[in-house]
Each structure stands twice: as structure tokens, then as C-alpha cells.
């Protein structure tokens, strides 16, 4: 049996998801009764918690607190009453039971990429140290800890010629991405949503119990977690499918401002009859005039074409011929690349920054909609909007497996997503502009938005279909009737 295990493992973990009951020494902390009531949070209680946690516990007075609460999005900086930097599922169990006993809402964070309104007065569980990865090459399966990043999984999986369904950024947490649906710009059109390819989930539910759930053991909870994220507990590990791929033909092509309209008009032609092995997106970029940006891009407005093809080089070049006909590019990195270089296609930022985002899914892209996109591009120039992307969906992403997760907007054929980066006043102005741009596309908008592209202001009603949300609320009443898990997620209320 071929197995590959990451050298970076959290304390008190084998890198594999144990079958419950694990951590039997914590069973006395995992039983809650109705008469516990609200207990004042005192120093003695915090000290007692610290003694039972193998990882770390931080209060706002501790020197390590700022680093513990810092996520990738600097506009989503929370101020919890307590932070538990968990090193194992046992730590998570202890923290959840403590929060329930003291009537503290619970939030969960791995890398902190998605924007959520800042919150305070809660218990934050961070899972970054739980980053073990194990590859079962014979089964084409990965077992990933809650803190594992996309790059951790891709790097190890490639030693077996395999890859997970993942997003564009190497630094995003793969568990949060997958539980939010998991839209892959590399393998998604070929294999579908990452959430539909979860095999089992290790989760600590609000009662403090560590469960391993699957379609066979607890099918309803398994269904709800694959899209409901941290609404039903703290996911401490996933078992996910992997797919055979070791290289791709693709990369990025940057076109100058004068060619932006031509790029947008070529885009529908390129993707109209493209095979599922081909994925393309266009991002319009307002590069700031700062030293961190390469000189050839600094202070410019550009169109960044991103291409990934899992077929032959020749087929890819035929598909992107309408782009090639536009004229010379500022930068062109399209070619045959090892799959491990996937991060260079989108070139997402690696350093934390303050930003806000807004997304809209489209069910069609007729000529009139392209006209609106061109108008939006013209409005972007000189505006506080940093980037606006249109991404091709469809293919396997439009299919609904028999045991599908509650990922909405499967009818969407395109996704339009914008981001604005900077201080609060610039972000506010940028988001206002992005909303206006989205309204211009309203005639072709899908009723729902993908979770991974939802913004700070979006609620569960915009993320899930009405039928799925009703079902999720029934599940919430069963597992979290007090709505303990209501921070740092698109909250599903029990009512």
C-alpha cells in the first residue's frame, strides 16, 4: 500500500482521522446538561482551560493574542474573549465544551481568507497547527487536517501523480474551501465541486462529541457540513478524493488597457464550445503604483487572461486563438507546466491585506451582457475597484450527483467576482462601485451565489436554495439549537 505523509504534523495526531471515540480522557468534558446555565468567565476558568489544552490559549491581554487572531483578510479582524489554538481534535473538544458551559459563541478560523463582519465576545478556535496531510495513493484519497493549506496537499499528492480539487491560491485552507463548495479553476469543469468529492468528515459537534461522519454513518449531518461549513461544529479533518494529473497547459496573458474590450469580446468565443478539460477566466486589474508590483505592471489597468487545459498543447492553442489574434501581450506565461506550479496561473497575493469582495453568478452571457461588462471595465479605470473577474463554469460543475451537497447556483455558467483592497474608506467606495456593476448584470444573474465568492454582507438566504436552507435549519435545530456556532460563517439559524 502506497502512502505519503507530510512531515509537518500537529501534536497528538497521527495525521489520520481516528474513529470515535478518540481522546477518551476528554469524555468527562464532553457531556453537557441543560442546568449548566451561564457561568461568569473568570481568570480561574481560563486557567483551568489552559491546563487542559495541549495547544495554546490566549486572552486579549496576552502578547501572542494579536498574532493568534490575525487572518489573511485584515478587514476581518475579530476580538474574541478567548482564542484556543488547537493542536488536536481533543483540544477542539475541550474548547467547544468550555464555550458551551460559559455560553460563549464559537468561531472557527484556519487561514482567515473569507471576509466576515468583525466580532467580539466569543471563543475563537484556530486550526492552523492541525495541518497534517496523508496520501493514500492506492485509493487516490487524501486525509487532510483542518489547518492544511492547498499547497500542503498539492505538494504531497503530486509525489503520487495526484491532485485535489482546489482553488487558485496555494495559501488558502483546503478544508474551508472544500466545505464552502470548492470551485476549482483547474479541475472543476472536469470533476465538479470539491464538496461533492468529500468521503468522510471528522467533526466536533456542539455537544463536544468527536464524530466521523459519512454518507453511510450520519448521512444528514454529512450532507449539511458539505456547504454549511462551521454551522454544525468544528471540522478537524477531511478525507477527500484525488485525481490523476501531473501537468497542464496554461498560464497567464496580460493585455494592455487598449485591448481590454477586445479581450472581453473574445472571451465568450473562446469558452462557447470548450471541452470540460479547458478552463478560462479574465480578470481586469487596477495595479497600484507601489514598489511591490513588478515595474511592467505598476500603475496600469490590464486584462489578465488565465488559461488551464488538461488536454494537448495543440488543442489549447486552438482554443485560445481568439486571444492570440488580439495582438502582443505585456506578459505571456502560457505553456506546458508541472502541476505543482498551479499558483502562477492566477498569481494570487500571498501576503495578508485589507479587502472586501462581491460576487454574482450568471446563467448566460449574451452579447448584451458582454456590452455591460465592457461598460464596467470602463468604469473601473481610475476607480477604487482593484479587480473584476469573469470565470467560466459549466461542465461537471453544472451536474448534480445523486448525493449532492447543498452547493447552490449549479445552473450558473459564469461567475463574476470583484475585490477592492485598501483602507476602509477606499474599500467602502470600491464595494459600492462593485454593487453597481453587479446590478448592471442583474438580467442574467442566478438566484444564488457560490459560498466561496460570497461577501461580508451576504446571508445564508443568498447562499442556499430555499429548500436546502429549510433542511439545513432542521439540521441546526438537531445539532446546535442554541446557535452556538454563529461567528465567522454565513449563519444558519435554528428558526
Backbone torsions as a table, in degrees:
resi	resn	phi	psi	omega
1	UNK	NA	125.3	-177.9
2	UNK	-89.8	119.6	178.3
3	UNK	-131.5	143.1	177.8
4	UNK	-129.5	128.3	-175.8
5	UNK	-124.6	137.6	179.8
6	UNK	-68.5	143.9	178.2
7	UNK	-72.6	-20.1	-178.4
8	UNK	-90.6	100.4	-179.9
9	UNK	-118.6	145.8	176.6
10	UNK	-73.2	161.1	177.0
11	UNK	-63.4	148.8	175.1
12	UNK	58.0	37.8	178.8
13	UNK	-141.8	146.4	176.0
14	UNK	-95.6	-4.0	-174.7
15	UNK	85.5	-7.2	178.0
16	UNK	-110.4	154.0	-179.5
17	UNK	-85.1	109.8	-177.3
18	UNK	-72.6	151.3	174.3
19	UNK	-76.7	136.4	177.5
20	UNK	-70.5	152.7	3.3
21	UNK	-86.8	121.9	170.8
22	UNK	-98.9	168.3	176.9
23	UNK	53.7	54.8	-177.6
24	UNK	-60.8	-24.3	179.5
25	UNK	-67.7	-12.1	179.1
26	UNK	-99.0	2.5	-175.2
27	UNK	-59.8	-33.8	-179.3
28	UNK	-67.6	-20.1	178.1
29	UNK	-91.3	-5.3	-171.4
30	UNK	-101.9	8.0	180.0
31	UNK	-112.2	120.2	-179.9
32	UNK	-115.3	145.5	177.7
33	UNK	-120.8	160.9	-176.5
34	UNK	-67.5	-21.8	-173.5
35	UNK	-93.2	10.3	179.4
36	UNK	-67.2	-40.9	176.8
37	UNK	66.1	-168.8	-179.0
38	UNK	-89.4	126.3	-179.8
39	UNK	-112.8	127.1	179.3
40	UNK	-57.1	137.6	180.0
41	UNK	-82.6	107.2	-177.4
42	UNK	-116.0	167.0	-179.0
43	UNK	-59.1	-36.2	179.8
44	UNK	-63.0	-38.3	179.4
45	UNK	-66.9	-41.5	179.9
46	UNK	-64.6	-42.0	178.7
47	UNK	-61.7	-41.9	178.6
48	UNK	-63.3	-38.6	177.5
49	UNK	-65.3	-44.1	-178.5
50	UNK	-57.5	-38.1	-178.9
51	UNK	-68.1	-24.0	-177.0
52	UNK	-96.6	-4.3	-177.9
53	UNK	-101.7	125.7	177.5
54	UNK	-75.0	-27.2	176.9
55	UNK	-81.0	-131.3	-177.0
56	UNK	-130.1	151.8	175.8
57	UNK	-124.1	132.3	-178.7
58	UNK	-127.7	140.6	170.0
59	UNK	-111.8	167.4	-179.5
60	UNK	-58.1	-19.4	-179.6
61	UNK	-86.5	-8.5	-176.0
62	UNK	-83.0	146.6	-178.1
63	UNK	-63.5	-30.7	-177.5
64	UNK	-85.6	-1.6	-175.8
65	UNK	-61.7	-48.4	-177.6
66	UNK	-57.2	-42.0	179.5
67	UNK	-69.1	-34.0	-177.8
68	UNK	-67.9	-33.4	-177.1
69	UNK	-92.7	-7.2	-174.8
70	UNK	-76.8	124.8	173.6
71	UNK	-109.4	-176.8	-178.9
72	UNK	-66.8	-38.6	-179.9
73	UNK	-86.9	109.9	-174.9
74	UNK	-74.2	-8.9	174.8
75	UNK	-88.9	-6.7	179.4
76	UNK	-109.8	44.9	-178.4
77	UNK	-84.0	114.2	-178.1
78	UNK	-90.9	164.5	175.0
79	UNK	-131.2	74.8	179.2
80	UNK	-71.3	157.6	175.4
81	UNK	-70.0	-32.5	179.9
82	UNK	-143.3	148.0	171.9
83	UNK	-123.9	128.4	172.0
84	UNK	-111.3	110.2	174.6
85	UNK	-86.2	94.3	-171.6
86	UNK	-74.9	141.8	175.8
87	UNK	-111.6	-4.6	-178.7
88	UNK	-159.9	168.4	175.6
89	UNK	-63.8	-30.7	177.2
90	UNK	-62.5	-40.2	175.6
91	UNK	-61.0	-41.4	-179.9
92	UNK	-63.6	-43.4	178.3
93	UNK	-57.8	-48.2	-178.8
94	UNK	-61.2	-42.3	-179.2
95	UNK	-66.1	-41.3	-178.8
96	UNK	-65.6	-44.1	179.3
97	UNK	-64.5	-39.1	177.6
98	UNK	-61.9	-45.5	-179.6
99	UNK	-61.7	-42.6	179.8
100	UNK	-64.7	-41.2	-178.9
101	UNK	-65.9	-30.8	-177.5
102	UNK	-103.9	11.7	176.5
103	UNK	55.2	42.7	178.3
104	UNK	-101.4	124.8	172.3
105	UNK	-58.2	154.8	-176.4
106	UNK	-118.2	134.9	171.0
107	UNK	-122.5	155.4	-178.1
108	UNK	-128.2	138.3	178.3
109	UNK	-146.2	132.6	172.5
110	UNK	-103.5	-67.6	179.3
111	UNK	-113.6	-18.1	176.1
112	UNK	71.1	41.8	-179.9
113	UNK	-83.7	-41.0	-173.4
114	UNK	-76.8	139.1	-178.3
115	UNK	-77.7	126.4	172.5
116	UNK	-132.7	151.9	179.4
117	UNK	-57.8	135.7	176.7
118	UNK	-56.7	143.1	-178.2
119	UNK	-135.1	160.5	175.3
120	UNK	-141.0	174.1	175.8
121	UNK	67.6	34.5	179.6
122	UNK	-137.3	177.1	175.9
123	UNK	-104.7	121.4	179.8
124	UNK	-100.7	125.5	174.2
125	UNK	-103.7	119.1	176.8
126	UNK	-103.0	140.9	-172.9
127	UNK	-118.2	13.6	-175.7
128	UNK	-58.6	-29.8	-179.5
129	UNK	-79.1	-11.4	-179.1
130	UNK	-93.5	67.9	-167.6
131	UNK	-114.1	22.5	-179.6
132	UNK	-66.0	144.8	176.5
133	UNK	-133.6	134.4	175.8
134	UNK	-133.2	132.3	-179.6
135	UNK	-108.5	124.0	172.3
136	UNK	-101.0	94.4	-173.5
137	UNK	-66.2	-33.0	-179.1
138	UNK	-64.4	-34.5	-179.2
139	UNK	-98.7	-6.3	-174.4
140	UNK	55.9	54.0	-176.0
141	UNK	-134.2	143.6	173.1
142	UNK	-118.3	139.3	170.1
143	UNK	-107.6	120.3	-172.5
144	UNK	-124.4	136.4	175.5
145	UNK	-76.0	163.9	-173.4
146	UNK	-62.3	-25.1	-177.8
147	UNK	-98.5	2.5	-178.1
148	UNK	-66.1	137.4	176.5
149	UNK	-94.9	163.0	-179.4
150	UNK	-54.1	-45.0	-178.5
151	UNK	-61.2	-34.6	178.5
152	UNK	-60.0	-43.9	-175.7
153	UNK	-75.9	-44.5	-179.0
154	UNK	-61.2	-44.6	-177.2
155	UNK	-59.3	-46.0	-177.6
156	UNK	-75.3	-38.7	179.9
157	UNK	-63.9	-33.0	-179.3
158	UNK	-66.4	-22.9	175.7
159	UNK	-65.1	-18.4	176.6
160	UNK	-109.5	10.2	-179.9
161	UNK	71.9	28.2	-175.8
162	UNK	-126.2	166.0	177.7
163	UNK	-151.3	148.6	175.7
164	UNK	-88.2	169.3	168.2
165	UNK	-78.4	122.4	-173.2
166	UNK	-149.7	169.9	-179.7
167	UNK	-88.3	-162.7	-173.9
168	UNK	-83.1	-24.6	-173.9
169	UNK	-98.5	131.8	177.1
170	UNK	-68.9	-21.4	-171.6
171	UNK	-94.5	-4.8	179.8
172	UNK	-73.4	145.4	175.7
173	UNK	-69.2	128.3	-174.2
174	UNK	-74.4	-26.4	179.9
175	UNK	-70.1	-49.2	178.4
176	UNK	-62.0	-41.4	178.0
177	UNK	-60.2	-46.9	-176.5
178	UNK	-68.0	-41.8	180.0
179	UNK	-69.0	-18.4	176.1
180	UNK	-89.4	7.4	-178.7
181	UNK	120.0	-51.9	176.7
182	UNK	76.4	77.7	177.7
183	UNK	-89.8	113.8	-178.3
184	UNK	-100.6	122.1	176.2
185	UNK	-81.2	8.2	179.2
186	UNK	-114.3	-48.2	-174.5
187	UNK	-119.1	-3.6	-172.7
188	UNK	-64.1	-45.9	-178.5
189	UNK	-67.8	-19.8	178.8
190	UNK	-88.8	-39.3	-172.1
191	UNK	-119.9	-10.3	176.9
192	UNK	97.9	-159.9	-176.1
193	UNK	-80.0	139.5	-179.5
194	UNK	-60.3	-35.7	-178.7
195	UNK	-61.6	-28.1	179.2
196	UNK	-78.1	-6.9	-178.6
197	UNK	-114.7	20.8	171.0
198	UNK	-81.1	133.3	-179.4
199	UNK	-96.6	-37.5	177.0
200	UNK	-157.7	159.4	-175.7
201	UNK	-134.1	131.7	171.0
202	UNK	-98.1	122.9	-173.6
203	UNK	-143.6	141.1	171.2
204	UNK	-98.6	112.8	-178.6
205	UNK	-82.0	168.1	-174.8
206	UNK	-59.4	-16.1	175.6
207	UNK	-84.1	2.6	178.3
208	UNK	84.7	5.5	-177.9
209	UNK	-88.3	134.0	174.8
210	UNK	-88.0	118.3	-176.7
211	UNK	-119.9	147.9	168.1
212	UNK	-113.1	111.4	-173.2
213	UNK	-112.3	147.9	178.1
214	UNK	-151.2	-178.6	178.6
215	UNK	-64.9	-20.9	-178.9
216	UNK	-93.6	-35.5	-172.8
217	UNK	-86.7	-54.3	178.7
218	UNK	-137.1	75.8	-170.0
219	UNK	-59.6	-34.7	-176.9
220	UNK	-72.1	-44.1	177.4
221	UNK	-65.9	-39.1	177.4
222	UNK	-59.3	-43.8	178.0
223	UNK	-61.5	-46.9	-174.5
224	UNK	-68.8	-35.3	-179.7
225	UNK	-67.0	-29.5	-177.4
226	UNK	-81.6	66.7	-177.6
227	UNK	143.0	-33.7	178.8
228	UNK	-82.4	-10.2	175.0
229	UNK	51.5	-126.4	-171.0
230	UNK	-86.7	17.5	178.7
231	UNK	-73.2	-18.7	-174.3
232	UNK	-119.5	4.6	179.5
233	UNK	149.9	-172.6	178.9
234	UNK	-103.8	113.1	176.3
235	UNK	-76.6	122.3	-177.9
236	UNK	-102.4	-10.3	178.0
237	UNK	-174.6	154.5	178.1
238	UNK	-128.8	152.3	166.8
239	UNK	-115.3	118.3	-171.9
240	UNK	-127.1	154.5	177.3
241	UNK	-76.5	149.4	174.6
242	UNK	-120.1	161.4	-174.9
243	UNK	-132.8	145.3	-176.2
244	UNK	-75.0	114.0	175.8
245	UNK	-163.3	134.3	-179.6
246	UNK	-125.8	-10.7	178.6
247	UNK	-156.9	169.4	176.3
248	UNK	-149.9	159.5	172.6
249	UNK	-105.6	118.9	-177.5
250	UNK	172.1	-163.8	-178.4
251	UNK	145.5	-158.3	-178.1
252	UNK	-122.5	143.0	174.9
253	UNK	-125.7	121.6	179.4
254	UNK	-101.2	123.6	178.6
255	UNK	-110.0	145.7	-179.1
256	UNK	-70.3	169.1	-175.5
257	UNK	-55.1	-37.6	-177.8
258	UNK	-65.3	-16.9	-178.3
259	UNK	-105.4	3.4	-175.8
260	UNK	-59.8	-46.3	-179.6
261	UNK	-62.0	-41.8	179.5
262	UNK	-62.2	-38.4	178.3
263	UNK	-63.4	-46.4	-178.5
264	UNK	-64.6	-34.9	179.8
265	UNK	-77.9	-25.0	176.8
266	UNK	-78.2	-27.8	-174.5
267	UNK	-54.7	-50.7	179.7
268	UNK	-61.2	-33.9	179.2
269	UNK	-66.5	-38.7	-179.0
270	UNK	-67.0	-42.4	-172.2
271	UNK	-92.9	-9.6	-169.7
272	UNK	-53.7	-51.5	-178.0
273	UNK	-119.6	29.3	-176.9
274	UNK	-69.9	144.8	176.2
275	UNK	-69.1	161.3	-178.3
276	UNK	-63.7	-20.2	-180.0
277	UNK	-76.3	-5.8	-176.6
278	UNK	-111.4	133.0	177.7
279	UNK	-131.5	137.5	-178.3
280	UNK	-142.8	145.9	173.2
281	UNK	-147.1	160.1	176.2
282	UNK	-128.1	128.3	175.1
283	UNK	-118.4	126.4	174.1
284	UNK	-88.0	130.2	-170.7
285	UNK	-125.7	129.5	169.1
286	UNK	-99.9	91.7	-178.5
287	UNK	-74.6	128.2	179.0
288	UNK	-74.2	154.8	179.6
289	UNK	-83.4	65.5	-178.0
290	UNK	-122.3	153.9	-175.6
291	UNK	-61.8	-24.3	-177.6
292	UNK	-67.6	-20.7	179.8
293	UNK	-89.1	134.7	176.9
294	UNK	-52.9	144.7	-172.3
295	UNK	-57.6	-37.1	-177.6
296	UNK	-68.3	-16.0	-179.6
297	UNK	-110.2	-15.1	-170.8
298	UNK	-60.9	127.9	175.5
299	UNK	69.6	20.3	-175.8
300	UNK	-114.8	156.5	172.4
301	UNK	-104.6	120.3	-172.1
302	UNK	-135.5	161.0	170.2
303	UNK	-108.2	123.9	-179.2
304	UNK	-106.5	108.1	176.5
305	UNK	-87.5	127.0	179.0
306	UNK	-114.7	128.4	-174.0
307	UNK	-128.8	135.2	172.3
308	UNK	-139.1	125.5	177.2
309	UNK	-131.9	131.6	-179.8
310	UNK	-95.4	3.0	176.9
311	UNK	-98.9	-150.8	-175.3
312	UNK	-78.2	159.3	178.0
313	UNK	-63.0	-41.9	-177.0
314	UNK	-63.7	-42.7	179.6
315	UNK	-63.7	-40.2	179.6
316	UNK	-61.7	-44.0	-178.6
317	UNK	-65.3	-34.4	175.9
318	UNK	-65.6	-39.2	-179.0
319	UNK	-65.5	-38.5	-175.7
320	UNK	-95.1	11.9	179.9
321	UNK	-55.0	-38.2	177.5
322	UNK	-60.8	-31.6	175.1
323	UNK	-71.5	-43.6	-179.0
324	UNK	-59.3	-31.7	-176.5
325	UNK	-73.6	-12.0	-176.8
326	UNK	-67.0	-38.5	-177.6
327	UNK	138.8	-174.9	-176.6
328	UNK	-65.6	145.1	-179.9
329	UNK	-99.7	159.0	174.8
330	UNK	-71.9	-43.6	177.0
331	UNK	-141.4	141.0	178.6
332	UNK	-141.4	113.6	-179.5
333	UNK	-114.6	13.4	-177.8
334	UNK	-68.8	129.8	179.6
335	UNK	176.2	-171.9	177.3
336	UNK	-83.6	125.8	-176.5
337	UNK	-131.9	148.1	170.1
338	UNK	-61.8	145.6	-176.6
339	UNK	-61.4	-28.2	-179.3
340	UNK	-61.8	-15.4	179.7
341	UNK	-94.3	20.8	-176.1
342	UNK	-56.9	-33.0	-175.8
343	UNK	-62.5	-23.0	-177.5
344	UNK	-75.0	-16.8	-177.8
345	UNK	-65.9	-51.6	-178.8
346	UNK	-92.1	-23.8	179.7
347	UNK	53.1	47.9	178.5
348	UNK	-65.0	147.9	178.5
349	UNK	-60.5	144.0	180.0
350	UNK	-103.1	-17.1	-176.8
351	UNK	-98.3	143.4	178.4
352	UNK	-55.5	147.2	-179.0
353	UNK	-157.1	158.2	176.9
354	UNK	-87.0	123.3	-177.9
355	UNK	-153.9	164.3	174.6
356	UNK	-134.9	150.6	-177.7
357	UNK	-136.0	160.8	179.3
358	UNK	-147.9	133.6	-176.8
359	UNK	-127.2	152.7	176.0
360	UNK	-144.8	130.6	175.9
361	UNK	-96.7	142.4	-178.3
362	UNK	-117.6	140.8	177.9
363	UNK	-93.1	-8.3	-179.6
364	UNK	-159.9	161.9	177.3
365	UNK	-141.1	69.4	177.9
366	UNK	-72.4	177.1	-177.6
367	UNK	-58.5	-37.6	180.0
368	UNK	-64.7	-37.5	178.0
369	UNK	-66.9	-37.1	176.3
370	UNK	-64.1	-38.7	175.9
371	UNK	-58.1	-41.7	179.3
372	UNK	-65.6	-38.0	177.6
373	UNK	-63.7	-39.4	177.1
374	UNK	-63.2	-41.8	177.2
375	UNK	-63.1	-40.6	177.5
376	UNK	-62.4	-39.4	177.8
377	UNK	-61.1	-40.8	178.6
378	UNK	-65.2	-36.9	178.3
379	UNK	-69.3	-26.4	-178.7
380	UNK	-66.7	-34.0	-174.0
381	UNK	-60.2	122.1	-179.6
382	UNK	78.4	3.4	-179.2
383	UNK	-92.8	169.7	177.7
384	UNK	-80.3	1.0	177.1
385	UNK	-72.3	125.9	-176.7
386	UNK	-82.8	-42.6	-176.1
387	UNK	-154.1	149.3	176.2
388	UNK	-139.3	122.5	-175.5
389	UNK	-117.5	142.2	167.0
390	UNK	-120.4	125.1	-173.9
391	UNK	-121.7	136.1	178.4
392	UNK	-78.8	131.8	177.6
393	UNK	-111.2	-130.9	177.7
394	UNK	73.3	-160.3	-176.6
395	UNK	61.8	-136.7	-179.8
396	UNK	-66.3	-19.8	178.5
397	UNK	-66.8	-22.5	-179.5
398	UNK	-87.0	-9.8	-178.3
399	UNK	-83.2	152.9	179.5
400	UNK	-121.6	101.7	179.3
401	UNK	-61.0	162.7	-177.8
402	UNK	-59.4	-39.7	178.4
403	UNK	-106.3	52.0	-174.5
404	UNK	-67.6	147.5	174.1
405	UNK	-77.2	165.6	179.5
406	UNK	-77.5	46.4	175.3
407	UNK	-81.8	119.2	-177.2
408	UNK	-86.6	179.5	175.3
409	UNK	59.0	33.2	174.7
410	UNK	-67.9	-17.4	178.2
411	UNK	-80.6	-7.3	-178.8
412	UNK	-72.3	139.7	178.7
413	UNK	-105.8	-21.4	178.0
414	UNK	-139.0	154.6	174.3
415	UNK	-126.0	127.6	177.6
416	UNK	-110.5	126.5	-173.1
417	UNK	-141.2	134.8	179.1
418	UNK	-127.8	158.6	-179.4
419	UNK	-143.0	145.8	174.1
420	UNK	-130.8	132.4	-173.0
421	UNK	-118.2	138.0	176.0
422	UNK	146.2	-166.0	178.1
423	UNK	-67.4	163.6	-174.1
424	UNK	-52.2	-41.0	-176.9
425	UNK	-67.3	-36.5	178.3
426	UNK	-71.3	-38.7	179.4
427	UNK	-64.7	-42.3	178.8
428	UNK	-60.0	-44.4	179.5
429	UNK	-66.8	-38.7	-180.0
430	UNK	-66.5	-41.4	179.6
431	UNK	-67.2	-37.4	176.3
432	UNK	-60.1	-42.3	178.5
433	UNK	-66.3	-39.0	179.3
434	UNK	-65.6	-37.4	177.1
435	UNK	-63.1	-41.3	178.8
436	UNK	-64.2	-38.6	177.8
437	UNK	-64.6	-39.8	179.1
438	UNK	-65.7	-37.3	179.3
439	UNK	-63.3	-30.8	179.0
440	UNK	-67.7	-20.2	-179.9
441	UNK	-102.2	7.9	-173.9
442	UNK	-56.5	-36.1	-179.3
443	UNK	-58.8	-21.7	-177.3
444	UNK	-115.1	11.5	-175.1
445	UNK	-76.9	140.8	172.2
446	UNK	-75.7	160.9	-177.6
447	UNK	-72.1	-23.7	-176.1
448	UNK	-127.2	163.7	179.0
449	UNK	-119.6	149.7	177.7
450	UNK	-69.9	137.9	-175.7
451	UNK	-55.6	-43.2	-177.2
452	UNK	-65.1	-15.9	-179.7
453	UNK	-113.7	10.1	178.0
454	UNK	-74.5	150.1	-178.3
455	UNK	-97.5	-178.0	-177.0
456	UNK	-61.6	-34.6	-174.9
457	UNK	-86.9	-10.5	-176.3
458	UNK	-72.2	145.0	-179.5
459	UNK	-115.4	171.8	-178.0
460	UNK	-57.0	-32.3	-178.9
461	UNK	-62.5	-25.9	179.2
462	UNK	-90.8	-14.8	-176.1
463	UNK	-93.8	-36.9	-175.2
464	UNK	-114.8	153.0	173.5
465	UNK	-68.0	161.8	-179.1
466	UNK	-60.3	-43.7	-179.5
467	UNK	-64.9	-43.9	179.7
468	UNK	-66.7	-38.1	-179.3
469	UNK	-66.9	-38.2	175.8
470	UNK	-61.4	-43.1	179.1
471	UNK	-66.4	-39.9	178.2
472	UNK	-65.4	-36.4	178.9
473	UNK	-68.4	-35.6	174.4
474	UNK	-63.2	-39.6	177.8
475	UNK	-66.1	-37.6	178.2
476	UNK	-63.7	-42.3	178.7
477	UNK	-62.6	-31.2	-179.2
478	UNK	-76.4	-43.0	-172.8
479	UNK	-102.2	-28.1	-177.3
480	UNK	-142.3	63.2	-176.8
481	UNK	-63.4	-23.8	178.5
482	UNK	-84.6	-4.0	-176.3
483	UNK	55.4	45.7	178.2
484	UNK	-62.2	-39.3	-178.0
485	UNK	-92.5	84.6	-176.0
486	UNK	-132.5	10.4	-179.4
487	UNK	-112.2	141.2	174.5
488	UNK	66.5	32.3	174.0
489	UNK	-150.3	170.6	170.5
490	UNK	-82.0	93.2	-164.4
491	UNK	-64.9	131.4	173.5
492	UNK	-100.3	110.1	-177.5
493	UNK	-82.7	152.1	179.7
494	UNK	-67.0	-25.5	-176.5
495	UNK	-80.6	NA	NA
